[in-house]
């Protein structure tokens, strides 16, 4: 079954290691095959990877779009380990990302990394509001409280 992607005028898309830019009209593409596909809204650049969680995402993105069958994960391992040590309550999401990487499902690892970015934002917002403790819905050990 083909992947259907609809692009807005001027929207960009990565397929494999190629950047595709849509013309001035809405376009519908049907993509068959195993090449990595990323929409513009899901693409991070080194300049936009301005937080630790975003740098984890960028490392996964580079592994996902790599032409290699065995992309180098050393930078990813270091970044994710540093994040896990700095934010122990993120352990559930970190473990989820690691599991996707171990099974070489980089697209799902990217989706989990988006959760990590959202969690990081939640922690930063929580800290800026002057609250103490862990954001709602998480315990200090990373377990969900179910809220």
N, CA, C and O atoms as a GROMACS GRO file, in nm:
protein
  588
    1UNK      N    1   0.084  -0.118   0.000
    1UNK     CA    2   0.000   0.000   0.000
    1UNK      C    3   0.089   0.125   0.000
    1UNK      O    4   0.187   0.132   0.073
    2UNK      N    5   0.054   0.219  -0.080
    2UNK     CA    6   0.131   0.342  -0.094
    2UNK      C    7   0.106   0.438   0.022
    2UNK      O    8  -0.002   0.440   0.081
    3UNK      N    9   0.209   0.517   0.052
    3UNK     CA   10   0.194   0.627   0.146
    3UNK      C   11   0.146   0.747   0.068
    3UNK      O   12   0.208   0.786  -0.031
    4UNK      N   13   0.034   0.806   0.111
    4UNK     CA   14  -0.021   0.924   0.043
    4UNK      C   15   0.021   1.048   0.121
    4UNK      O   16  -0.003   1.057   0.241
    5UNK      N   17   0.085   1.142   0.051
    5UNK     CA   18   0.129   1.266   0.113
    5UNK      C   19   0.072   1.382   0.032
    5UNK      O   20   0.090   1.388  -0.090
    6UNK      N   21   0.004   1.472   0.100
    6UNK     CA   22  -0.047   1.592   0.033
    6UNK      C   23   0.039   1.709   0.079
    6UNK      O   24   0.056   1.733   0.198
    7UNK      N   25   0.092   1.782  -0.019
    7UNK     CA   26   0.180   1.896   0.010
    7UNK      C   27   0.111   2.026  -0.024
    7UNK      O   28   0.046   2.039  -0.128
    8UNK      N   29   0.127   2.122   0.064
    8UNK     CA   30   0.078   2.258   0.039
    8UNK      C   31   0.174   2.327  -0.057
    8UNK      O   32   0.287   2.281  -0.074
    9UNK      N   33   0.132   2.434  -0.120
    9UNK     CA   34   0.224   2.508  -0.207
    9UNK      C   35   0.351   2.549  -0.131
    9UNK      O   36   0.344   2.606  -0.022
   10UNK      N   37   0.465   2.518  -0.189
   10UNK     CA   38   0.594   2.553  -0.130
   10UNK      C   39   0.641   2.463  -0.018
   10UNK      O   40   0.752   2.480   0.032
   11UNK      N   41   0.559   2.366   0.023
   11UNK     CA   42   0.598   2.276   0.132
   11UNK      C   43   0.710   2.184   0.087
   11UNK      O   44   0.718   2.145  -0.029
   12UNK      N   45   0.797   2.149   0.182
   12UNK     CA   46   0.910   2.062   0.152
   12UNK      C   47   0.892   1.925   0.217
   12UNK      O   48   0.816   1.909   0.312
   13UNK      N   49   0.965   1.829   0.162
   13UNK     CA   50   0.954   1.690   0.204
   13UNK      C   51   1.089   1.624   0.179
   13UNK      O   52   1.152   1.647   0.076
   14UNK      N   53   1.133   1.541   0.273
   14UNK     CA   54   1.254   1.461   0.251
   14UNK      C   55   1.209   1.320   0.216
   14UNK      O   56   1.128   1.261   0.287
   15UNK      N   57   1.260   1.269   0.106
   15UNK     CA   58   1.241   1.129   0.069
   15UNK      C   59   1.381   1.073   0.048
   15UNK      O   60   1.454   1.117  -0.041
   16UNK      N   61   1.417   0.974   0.130
   16UNK     CA   62   1.554   0.924   0.125
   16UNK      C   63   1.648   1.034   0.167
   16UNK      O   64   1.632   1.093   0.273
   17UNK      N   65   1.748   1.062   0.084
   17UNK     CA   66   1.838   1.172   0.116
   17UNK      C   67   1.817   1.290   0.021
   17UNK      O   68   1.908   1.370  -0.003
   18UNK      N   69   1.695   1.299  -0.034
   18UNK     CA   70   1.661   1.408  -0.126
   18UNK      C   71   1.558   1.501  -0.064
   18UNK      O   72   1.461   1.457  -0.002
   19UNK      N   73   1.580   1.630  -0.082
   19UNK     CA   74   1.483   1.730  -0.038
   19UNK      C   75   1.398   1.768  -0.158
   19UNK      O   76   1.451   1.806  -0.263
   20UNK      N   77   1.267   1.757  -0.142
   20UNK     CA   78   1.173   1.788  -0.249
   20UNK      C   79   1.092   1.910  -0.206
   20UNK      O   80   1.040   1.914  -0.094
   21UNK      N   81   1.082   2.009  -0.294
   21UNK     CA   82   1.004   2.129  -0.267
   21UNK      C   83   0.888   2.134  -0.364
   21UNK      O   84   0.908   2.124  -0.485
   22UNK      N   85   0.769   2.149  -0.311
   22UNK     CA   86   0.649   2.156  -0.394
   22UNK      C   87   0.644   2.290  -0.468
   22UNK      O   88   0.698   2.390  -0.422
   23UNK      N   89   0.577   2.289  -0.582
   23UNK     CA   90   0.559   2.412  -0.661
   23UNK      C   91   0.454   2.500  -0.593
   23UNK      O   92   0.434   2.492  -0.472
   24UNK      N   93   0.390   2.583  -0.669
   24UNK     CA   94   0.294   2.679  -0.614
   24UNK      C   95   0.152   2.624  -0.606
   24UNK      O   96   0.058   2.700  -0.578
   25UNK      N   97   0.134   2.494  -0.630
   25UNK     CA   98   0.002   2.434  -0.624
   25UNK      C   99   0.003   2.316  -0.526
   25UNK      O  100   0.106   2.253  -0.504
   26UNK      N  101  -0.113   2.289  -0.470
   26UNK     CA  102  -0.128   2.173  -0.382
   26UNK      C  103  -0.098   2.047  -0.464
   26UNK      O  104  -0.139   2.036  -0.580
   27UNK      N  105  -0.026   1.952  -0.403
   27UNK     CA  106   0.016   1.831  -0.474
   27UNK      C  107  -0.012   1.709  -0.388
   27UNK      O  108   0.002   1.714  -0.266
   28UNK      N  109  -0.051   1.600  -0.451
   28UNK     CA  110  -0.070   1.472  -0.384
   28UNK      C  111   0.030   1.374  -0.442
   28UNK      O  112   0.036   1.354  -0.564
   29UNK      N  113   0.110   1.312  -0.354
   29UNK     CA  114   0.208   1.213  -0.395
   29UNK      C  115   0.171   1.078  -0.336
   29UNK      O  116   0.118   1.071  -0.225
   30UNK      N  117   0.198   0.972  -0.410
   30UNK     CA  118   0.183   0.836  -0.360
   30UNK      C  119   0.322   0.774  -0.364
   30UNK      O  120   0.383   0.764  -0.471
   31UNK      N  121   0.371   0.733  -0.249
   31UNK     CA  122   0.508   0.685  -0.238
   31UNK      C  123   0.508   0.539  -0.201
   31UNK      O  124   0.450   0.499  -0.100
   32UNK      N  125   0.575   0.458  -0.284
   32UNK     CA  126   0.593   0.315  -0.257
   32UNK      C  127   0.739   0.292  -0.225
   32UNK      O  128   0.826   0.359  -0.280
   33UNK      N  129   0.767   0.198  -0.138
   33UNK     CA  130   0.906   0.162  -0.107
   33UNK      C  131   0.939   0.188   0.039
   33UNK      O  132   0.854   0.224   0.120
   34UNK      N  133   1.066   0.166   0.070
   34UNK     CA  134   1.112   0.175   0.208
   34UNK      C  135   1.195   0.298   0.238
   34UNK      O  136   1.254   0.306   0.346
   35UNK      N  137   1.201   0.393   0.149
   35UNK     CA  138   1.281   0.514   0.172
   35UNK      C  139   1.222   0.594   0.287
   35UNK      O  140   1.100   0.602   0.301
   36UNK      N  141   1.307   0.653   0.370
   36UNK     CA  142   1.255   0.739   0.476
   36UNK      C  143   1.184   0.861   0.418
   36UNK      O  144   1.229   0.919   0.319
   37UNK      N  145   1.073   0.898   0.480
   37UNK     CA  146   0.994   1.012   0.435
   37UNK      C  147   0.967   1.102   0.556
   37UNK      O  148   0.918   1.055   0.659
   38UNK      N  149   1.000   1.230   0.543
   38UNK     CA  150   0.973   1.327   0.649
   38UNK      C  151   0.911   1.453   0.590
   38UNK      O  152   0.964   1.510   0.495
   39UNK      N  153   0.800   1.494   0.647
   39UNK     CA  154   0.737   1.620   0.605
   39UNK      C  155   0.814   1.737   0.667
   39UNK      O  156   0.883   1.721   0.768
   40UNK      N  157   0.800   1.852   0.607
   40UNK     CA  158   0.870   1.971   0.654
   40UNK      C  159   0.845   1.998   0.802
   40UNK      O  160   0.937   2.035   0.874
   41UNK      N  161   0.722   1.982   0.848
   41UNK     CA  162   0.688   2.010   0.988
   41UNK      C  163   0.761   1.916   1.084
   41UNK      O  164   0.772   1.947   1.203
   42UNK      N  165   0.810   1.802   1.035
   42UNK     CA  166   0.879   1.705   1.120
   42UNK      C  167   1.031   1.711   1.105
   42UNK      O  168   1.102   1.631   1.166
   43UNK      N  169   1.081   1.805   1.026
   43UNK     CA  170   1.225   1.815   1.000
   43UNK      C  171   1.287   1.918   1.094
   43UNK      O  172   1.240   2.032   1.103
   44UNK      N  173   1.392   1.877   1.162
   44UNK     CA  174   1.471   1.971   1.243
   44UNK      C  175   1.605   1.993   1.174
   44UNK      O  176   1.658   1.902   1.110
   45UNK      N  177   1.658   2.111   1.188
   45UNK     CA  178   1.792   2.143   1.139
   45UNK      C  179   1.880   2.165   1.261
   45UNK      O  180   1.829   2.182   1.371
   46UNK      N  181   2.012   2.164   1.243
   46UNK     CA  182   2.099   2.193   1.357
   46UNK      C  183   2.066   2.327   1.422
   46UNK      O  184   2.078   2.342   1.544
   47UNK      N  185   2.025   2.425   1.344
   47UNK     CA  186   1.991   2.556   1.399
   47UNK      C  187   1.863   2.553   1.483
   47UNK      O  188   1.851   2.629   1.579
   48UNK      N  189   1.768   2.467   1.448
   48UNK     CA  190   1.642   2.462   1.523
   48UNK      C  191   1.645   2.359   1.636
   48UNK      O  192   1.552   2.354   1.718
   49UNK      N  193   1.750   2.278   1.642
   49UNK     CA  194   1.765   2.180   1.751
   49UNK      C  195   1.831   2.251   1.869
   49UNK      O  196   1.948   2.228   1.899
   50UNK      N  197   1.754   2.337   1.935
   50UNK     CA  198   1.808   2.428   2.035
   50UNK      C  199   1.783   2.386   2.180
   50UNK      O  200   1.804   2.466   2.272
   51UNK      N  201   1.738   2.263   2.201
   51UNK     CA  202   1.722   2.210   2.336
   51UNK      C  203   1.777   2.067   2.337
   51UNK      O  204   1.793   2.007   2.230
   52UNK      N  205   1.806   2.011   2.454
   52UNK     CA  206   1.857   1.874   2.459
   52UNK      C  207   1.764   1.771   2.393
   52UNK      O  208   1.811   1.684   2.320
   53UNK      N  209   1.633   1.781   2.416
   53UNK     CA  210   1.540   1.685   2.355
   53UNK      C  211   1.536   1.701   2.204
   53UNK      O  212   1.526   1.602   2.131
   54UNK      N  213   1.544   1.823   2.155
   54UNK     CA  214   1.546   1.846   2.010
   54UNK      C  215   1.674   1.792   1.948
   54UNK      O  216   1.672   1.746   1.834
   55UNK      N  217   1.785   1.797   2.022
   55UNK     CA  218   1.910   1.740   1.970
   55UNK      C  219   1.900   1.587   1.963
   55UNK      O  220   1.956   1.526   1.871
   56UNK      N  221   1.830   1.525   2.058
   56UNK     CA  222   1.804   1.381   2.052
   56UNK      C  223   1.723   1.351   1.925
   56UNK      O  224   1.755   1.259   1.850
   57UNK      N  225   1.618   1.430   1.901
   57UNK     CA  226   1.535   1.413   1.782
   57UNK      C  227   1.619   1.426   1.655
   57UNK      O  228   1.607   1.345   1.564
   58UNK      N  229   1.704   1.528   1.650
   58UNK     CA  230   1.789   1.549   1.532
   58UNK      C  231   1.881   1.430   1.509
   58UNK      O  232   1.901   1.388   1.395
   59UNK      N  233   1.938   1.376   1.616
   59UNK     CA  234   2.025   1.259   1.601
   59UNK      C  235   1.948   1.140   1.543
   59UNK      O  236   2.000   1.068   1.458
   60UNK      N  237   1.825   1.120   1.589
   60UNK     CA  238   1.742   1.012   1.535
   60UNK      C  239   1.706   1.041   1.389
   60UNK      O  240   1.709   0.951   1.305
   61UNK      N  241   1.672   1.165   1.360
   61UNK     CA  242   1.640   1.204   1.223
   61UNK      C  243   1.756   1.173   1.129
   61UNK      O  244   1.735   1.124   1.018
   62UNK      N  245   1.877   1.202   1.173
   62UNK     CA  246   1.995   1.175   1.089
   62UNK      C  247   2.016   1.025   1.070
   62UNK      O  248   2.057   0.982   0.962
   63UNK      N  249   1.987   0.946   1.173
   63UNK     CA  250   1.996   0.800   1.158
   63UNK      C  251   1.888   0.752   1.062
   63UNK      O  252   1.914   0.666   0.977
   64UNK      N  253   1.768   0.807   1.074
   64UNK     CA  254   1.655   0.767   0.990
   64UNK      C  255   1.681   0.797   0.843
   64UNK      O  256   1.652   0.715   0.756
   65UNK      N  257   1.737   0.913   0.815
   65UNK     CA  258   1.758   0.953   0.676
   65UNK      C  259   1.894   0.907   0.621
   65UNK      O  260   1.925   0.931   0.504
   66UNK      N  261   1.973   0.842   0.704
   66UNK     CA  262   2.104   0.794   0.660
   66UNK      C  263   2.088   0.687   0.551
   66UNK      O  264   1.996   0.605   0.556
   67UNK      N  265   2.177   0.690   0.456
   67UNK     CA  266   2.175   0.589   0.350
   67UNK      C  267   2.234   0.457   0.399
   67UNK      O  268   2.222   0.354   0.332
   68UNK      N  269   2.297   0.458   0.515
   68UNK     CA  270   2.362   0.340   0.569
   68UNK      C  271   2.260   0.244   0.630
   68UNK      O  272   2.160   0.285   0.689
   69UNK      N  273   2.286   0.114   0.614
   69UNK     CA  274   2.202   0.014   0.678
   69UNK      C  275   2.227   0.009   0.828
   69UNK      O  276   2.143  -0.039   0.904
   70UNK      N  277   2.344   0.059   0.871
   70UNK     CA  278   2.382   0.059   1.012
   70UNK      C  279   2.433   0.198   1.050
   70UNK      O  280   2.553   0.217   1.067
   71UNK      N  281   2.340   0.294   1.064
   71UNK     CA  282   2.384   0.431   1.095
   71UNK      C  283   2.452   0.436   1.231
   71UNK      O  284   2.418   0.362   1.323
   72UNK      N  285   2.549   0.526   1.243
   72UNK     CA  286   2.623   0.544   1.367
   72UNK      C  287   2.531   0.605   1.472
   72UNK      O  288   2.468   0.708   1.449
   73UNK      N  289   2.523   0.540   1.587
   73UNK     CA  290   2.433   0.588   1.692
   73UNK      C  291   2.508   0.646   1.812
   73UNK      O  292   2.446   0.674   1.914
   74UNK      N  293   2.639   0.667   1.801
   74UNK     CA  294   2.718   0.714   1.915
   74UNK      C  295   2.669   0.849   1.968
   74UNK      O  296   2.654   0.866   2.089
   75UNK      N  297   2.644   0.944   1.879
   75UNK     CA  298   2.597   1.076   1.923
   75UNK      C  299   2.460   1.063   1.988
   75UNK      O  300   2.435   1.122   2.093
   76UNK      N  301   2.372   0.986   1.926
   76UNK     CA  302   2.239   0.963   1.983
   76UNK      C  303   2.251   0.903   2.122
   76UNK      O  304   2.187   0.951   2.216
   77UNK      N  305   2.332   0.798   2.138
   77UNK     CA  306   2.348   0.732   2.267
   77UNK      C  307   2.393   0.830   2.375
   77UNK      O  308   2.340   0.830   2.486
   78UNK      N  309   2.488   0.914   2.340
   78UNK     CA  310   2.539   1.012   2.436
   78UNK      C  311   2.431   1.115   2.473
   78UNK      O  312   2.411   1.145   2.590
   79UNK      N  313   2.363   1.168   2.372
   79UNK     CA  314   2.261   1.269   2.397
   79UNK      C  315   2.145   1.214   2.480
   79UNK      O  316   2.099   1.279   2.574
   80UNK      N  317   2.098   1.094   2.445
   80UNK     CA  318   1.985   1.037   2.518
   80UNK      C  319   2.026   1.000   2.660
   80UNK      O  320   1.949   1.020   2.753
   81UNK      N  321   2.147   0.947   2.677
   81UNK     CA  322   2.196   0.915   2.811
   81UNK      C  323   2.206   1.040   2.898
   81UNK      O  324   2.166   1.038   3.014
   82UNK      N  325   2.260   1.148   2.840
   82UNK     CA  326   2.270   1.274   2.914
   82UNK      C  327   2.131   1.324   2.955
   82UNK      O  328   2.112   1.371   3.067
   83UNK      N  329   2.035   1.315   2.862
   83UNK     CA  330   1.900   1.360   2.892
   83UNK      C  331   1.839   1.277   3.005
   83UNK      O  332   1.779   1.332   3.098
   84UNK      N  333   1.855   1.146   2.997
   84UNK     CA  334   1.798   1.056   3.099
   84UNK      C  335   1.857   1.084   3.237
   84UNK      O  336   1.786   1.078   3.337
   85UNK      N  337   1.987   1.114   3.242
   85UNK     CA  338   2.050   1.145   3.370
   85UNK      C  339   2.003   1.281   3.424
   85UNK      O  340   1.985   1.297   3.545
   86UNK      N  341   1.984   1.377   3.335
   86UNK     CA  342   1.941   1.511   3.377
   86UNK      C  343   1.794   1.515   3.415
   86UNK      O  344   1.754   1.592   3.502
   87UNK      N  345   1.714   1.430   3.350
   87UNK     CA  346   1.568   1.430   3.374
   87UNK      C  347   1.524   1.285   3.400
   87UNK      O  348   1.466   1.222   3.311
   88UNK      N  349   1.550   1.234   3.520
   88UNK     CA  350   1.516   1.094   3.549
   88UNK      C  351   1.368   1.061   3.528
   88UNK      O  352   1.334   0.946   3.500
   89UNK      N  353   1.281   1.160   3.542
   89UNK     CA  354   1.137   1.135   3.525
   89UNK      C  355   1.100   1.107   3.380
   89UNK      O  356   0.986   1.072   3.350
   90UNK      N  357   1.196   1.124   3.288
   90UNK     CA  358   1.170   1.096   3.146
   90UNK      C  359   1.199   0.950   3.109
   90UNK      O  360   1.191   0.914   2.992
   91UNK      N  361   1.232   0.867   3.207
   91UNK     CA  362   1.277   0.730   3.182
   91UNK      C  363   1.181   0.651   3.093
   91UNK      O  364   1.226   0.576   3.006
   92UNK      N  365   1.052   0.666   3.113
   92UNK     CA  366   0.954   0.590   3.033
   92UNK      C  367   0.967   0.624   2.884
   92UNK      O  368   0.969   0.535   2.799
   93UNK      N  369   0.977   0.752   2.853
   93UNK     CA  370   0.990   0.795   2.714
   93UNK      C  371   1.127   0.756   2.658
   93UNK      O  372   1.137   0.711   2.544
   94UNK      N  373   1.231   0.772   2.739
   94UNK     CA  374   1.367   0.735   2.698
   94UNK      C  375   1.373   0.586   2.664
   94UNK      O  376   1.430   0.548   2.562
   95UNK      N  377   1.314   0.503   2.749
   95UNK     CA  378   1.313   0.358   2.722
   95UNK      C  379   1.237   0.326   2.594
   95UNK      O  380   1.277   0.238   2.518
   96UNK      N  381   1.126   0.396   2.572
   96UNK     CA  382   1.047   0.376   2.450
   96UNK      C  383   1.131   0.409   2.326
   96UNK      O  384   1.132   0.334   2.228
   97UNK      N  385   1.202   0.522   2.330
   97UNK     CA  386   1.288   0.562   2.218
   97UNK      C  387   1.396   0.457   2.196
   97UNK      O  388   1.420   0.414   2.083
   98UNK      N  389   1.461   0.416   2.304
   98UNK     CA  390   1.567   0.314   2.293
   98UNK      C  391   1.516   0.186   2.230
   98UNK      O  392   1.584   0.126   2.147
   99UNK      N  393   1.396   0.143   2.270
   99UNK     CA  394   1.340   0.020   2.212
   99UNK      C  395   1.319   0.033   2.062
   99UNK      O  396   1.347  -0.060   1.987
  100UNK      N  397   1.269   0.149   2.017
  100UNK     CA  398   1.248   0.169   1.873
  100UNK      C  399   1.383   0.171   1.799
  100UNK      O  400   1.394   0.118   1.688
  101UNK      N  401   1.485   0.232   1.860
  101UNK     CA  402   1.616   0.236   1.797
  101UNK      C  403   1.675   0.096   1.787
  101UNK      O  404   1.730   0.058   1.684
  102UNK      N  405   1.663   0.018   1.895
  102UNK     CA  406   1.717  -0.118   1.895
  102UNK      C  407   1.653  -0.205   1.787
  102UNK      O  408   1.718  -0.294   1.732
  103UNK      N  409   1.526  -0.180   1.757
  103UNK     CA  410   1.457  -0.257   1.652
  103UNK      C  411   1.468  -0.189   1.516
  103UNK      O  412   1.405  -0.233   1.419
  104UNK      N  413   1.548  -0.081   1.510
  104UNK     CA  414   1.572  -0.005   1.386
  104UNK      C  415   1.445   0.054   1.326
  104UNK      O  416   1.434   0.070   1.205
  105UNK      N  417   1.349   0.085   1.412
  105UNK     CA  418   1.228   0.152   1.368
  105UNK      C  419   1.244   0.301   1.399
  105UNK      O  420   1.188   0.354   1.495
  106UNK      N  421   1.323   0.367   1.314
  106UNK     CA  422   1.361   0.506   1.338
  106UNK      C  423   1.242   0.602   1.328
  106UNK      O  424   1.239   0.703   1.399
  107UNK      N  425   1.146   0.573   1.243
  107UNK     CA  426   1.030   0.662   1.232
  107UNK      C  427   0.952   0.665   1.363
  107UNK      O  428   0.914   0.772   1.410
  108UNK      N  429   0.929   0.548   1.423
  108UNK     CA  430   0.857   0.544   1.551
  108UNK      C  431   0.943   0.604   1.662
  108UNK      O  432   0.889   0.663   1.756
  109UNK      N  433   1.076   0.592   1.651
  109UNK     CA  434   1.164   0.657   1.748
  109UNK      C  435   1.148   0.809   1.737
  109UNK      O  436   1.150   0.879   1.839
  110UNK      N  437   1.133   0.861   1.615
  110UNK     CA  438   1.109   1.004   1.597
  110UNK      C  439   0.979   1.046   1.663
  110UNK      O  440   0.973   1.150   1.729
  111UNK      N  441   0.875   0.966   1.646
  111UNK     CA  442   0.746   0.998   1.708
  111UNK      C  443   0.759   0.998   1.860
  111UNK      O  444   0.701   1.084   1.927
  112UNK      N  445   0.834   0.904   1.916
  112UNK     CA  446   0.857   0.902   2.060
  112UNK      C  447   0.943   1.021   2.103
  112UNK      O  448   0.923   1.076   2.211
  113UNK      N  449   1.038   1.060   2.019
  113UNK     CA  450   1.122   1.176   2.050
  113UNK      C  451   1.037   1.304   2.052
  113UNK      O  452   1.070   1.399   2.124
  114UNK      N  453   0.930   1.308   1.974
  114UNK     CA  454   0.839   1.422   1.981
  114UNK      C  455   0.774   1.430   2.118
  114UNK      O  456   0.749   1.539   2.169
  115UNK      N  457   0.745   1.314   2.178
  115UNK     CA  458   0.691   1.310   2.314
  115UNK      C  459   0.795   1.365   2.412
  115UNK      O  460   0.762   1.436   2.507
  116UNK      N  461   0.922   1.330   2.388
  116UNK     CA  462   1.030   1.378   2.475
  116UNK      C  463   1.041   1.531   2.466
  116UNK      O  464   1.062   1.598   2.567
  117UNK      N  465   1.028   1.584   2.346
  117UNK     CA  466   1.031   1.730   2.328
  117UNK      C  467   0.914   1.795   2.402
  117UNK      O  468   0.932   1.897   2.469
  118UNK      N  469   0.797   1.736   2.391
  118UNK     CA  470   0.679   1.790   2.461
  118UNK      C  471   0.698   1.782   2.612
  118UNK      O  472   0.661   1.874   2.685
  119UNK      N  473   0.756   1.672   2.660
  119UNK     CA  474   0.780   1.657   2.803
  119UNK      C  475   0.883   1.758   2.852
  119UNK      O  476   0.868   1.816   2.959
  120UNK      N  477   0.987   1.779   2.773
  120UNK     CA  478   1.088   1.879   2.806
  120UNK      C  479   1.023   2.018   2.817
  120UNK      O  480   1.049   2.093   2.910
  121UNK      N  481   0.938   2.050   2.720
  121UNK     CA  482   0.868   2.179   2.720
  121UNK      C  483   0.782   2.192   2.847
  121UNK      O  484   0.778   2.298   2.910
  122UNK      N  485   0.715   2.083   2.883
  122UNK     CA  486   0.630   2.081   3.003
  122UNK      C  487   0.716   2.107   3.128
  122UNK      O  488   0.675   2.184   3.215
  123UNK      N  489   0.831   2.044   3.136
  123UNK     CA  490   0.921   2.064   3.251
  123UNK      C  491   0.971   2.209   3.255
  123UNK      O  492   0.972   2.271   3.362
  124UNK      N  493   1.012   2.261   3.141
  124UNK     CA  494   1.061   2.399   3.137
  124UNK      C  495   0.950   2.498   3.174
  124UNK      O  496   0.974   2.594   3.248
  125UNK      N  497   0.831   2.476   3.122
  125UNK     CA  498   0.718   2.563   3.156
  125UNK      C  499   0.688   2.555   3.306
  125UNK      O  500   0.660   2.656   3.371
  126UNK      N  501   0.694   2.434   3.359
  126UNK     CA  502   0.670   2.410   3.500
  126UNK      C  503   0.774   2.484   3.585
  126UNK      O  504   0.740   2.546   3.686
  127UNK      N  505   0.899   2.476   3.544
  127UNK     CA  506   1.008   2.543   3.617
  127UNK      C  507   0.994   2.694   3.609
  127UNK      O  508   1.018   2.764   3.708
  128UNK      N  509   0.955   2.745   3.494
  128UNK     CA  510   0.941   2.890   3.476
  128UNK      C  511   0.824   2.946   3.556
  128UNK      O  512   0.823   3.063   3.592
  129UNK      N  513   0.726   2.862   3.582
  129UNK     CA  514   0.610   2.908   3.660
  129UNK      C  515   0.643   2.913   3.809
  129UNK      O  516   0.564   2.964   3.889
  130UNK      N  517   0.761   2.860   3.846
  130UNK     CA  518   0.803   2.864   3.986
  130UNK      C  519   0.752   2.749   4.068
  130UNK      O  520   0.768   2.749   4.190
  131UNK      N  521   0.689   2.651   4.004
  131UNK     CA  522   0.638   2.536   4.077
  131UNK      C  523   0.753   2.444   4.116
  131UNK      O  524   0.860   2.448   4.055
  132UNK      N  525   0.730   2.364   4.218
  132UNK     CA  526   0.830   2.266   4.257
  132UNK      C  527   0.776   2.128   4.224
  132UNK      O  528   0.656   2.109   4.208
  133UNK      N  529   0.866   2.033   4.214
  133UNK     CA  530   0.825   1.896   4.187
  133UNK      C  531   0.820   1.866   4.039
  133UNK      O  532   0.868   1.943   3.956
  134UNK      N  533   0.761   1.754   4.008
  134UNK     CA  534   0.752   1.702   3.872
  134UNK      C  535   0.620   1.745   3.812
  134UNK      O  536   0.520   1.749   3.884
  135UNK      N  537   0.614   1.776   3.681
  135UNK     CA  538   0.487   1.814   3.618
  135UNK      C  539   0.378   1.710   3.641
  135UNK      O  540   0.406   1.592   3.661
  136UNK      N  541   0.255   1.756   3.639
  136UNK     CA  542   0.139   1.668   3.660
  136UNK      C  543   0.144   1.549   3.566
  136UNK      O  544   0.183   1.562   3.451
  137UNK      N  545   0.103   1.433   3.618
  137UNK     CA  546   0.096   1.313   3.535
  137UNK      C  547   0.223   1.231   3.538
  137UNK      O  548   0.227   1.124   3.476
  138UNK      N  549   0.328   1.276   3.608
  138UNK     CA  550   0.454   1.202   3.617
  138UNK      C  551   0.498   1.197   3.762
  138UNK      O  552   0.478   1.293   3.837
  139UNK      N  553   0.557   1.087   3.801
  139UNK     CA  554   0.620   1.077   3.931
  139UNK      C  555   0.769   1.092   3.911
  139UNK      O  556   0.817   1.086   3.798
  140UNK      N  557   0.842   1.111   4.016
  140UNK     CA  558   0.987   1.132   4.007
  140UNK      C  559   1.058   1.016   3.942
  140UNK      O  560   1.164   1.036   3.882
  141UNK      N  561   1.005   0.895   3.950
  141UNK     CA  562   1.073   0.780   3.889
  141UNK      C  563   1.032   0.760   3.744
  141UNK      O  564   1.074   0.663   3.681
  142UNK      N  565   0.949   0.851   3.689
  142UNK     CA  566   0.911   0.843   3.548
  142UNK      C  567   0.782   0.769   3.524
  142UNK      O  568   0.735   0.763   3.411
  143UNK      N  569   0.722   0.712   3.629
  143UNK     CA  570   0.598   0.639   3.611
  143UNK      C  571   0.483   0.737   3.598
  143UNK      O  572   0.482   0.841   3.664
  144UNK      N  573   0.389   0.705   3.515
  144UNK     CA  574   0.273   0.789   3.496
  144UNK      C  575   0.179   0.774   3.616
  144UNK      O  576   0.163   0.663   3.668
  145UNK      N  577   0.118   0.883   3.659
  145UNK     CA  578   0.023   0.878   3.769
  145UNK      C  579  -0.119   0.854   3.718
  145UNK      O  580  -0.213   0.842   3.796
  146UNK      N  581  -0.132   0.847   3.586
  146UNK     CA  582  -0.262   0.818   3.528
  146UNK      C  583  -0.350   0.940   3.512
  146UNK      O  584  -0.467   0.924   3.474
  147UNK      N  585  -0.302   1.058   3.537
  147UNK     CA  586  -0.386   1.176   3.520
  147UNK      C  587  -0.369   1.237   3.385
  147UNK      O  588  -0.434   1.338   3.355
   0.00000   0.00000   0.00000
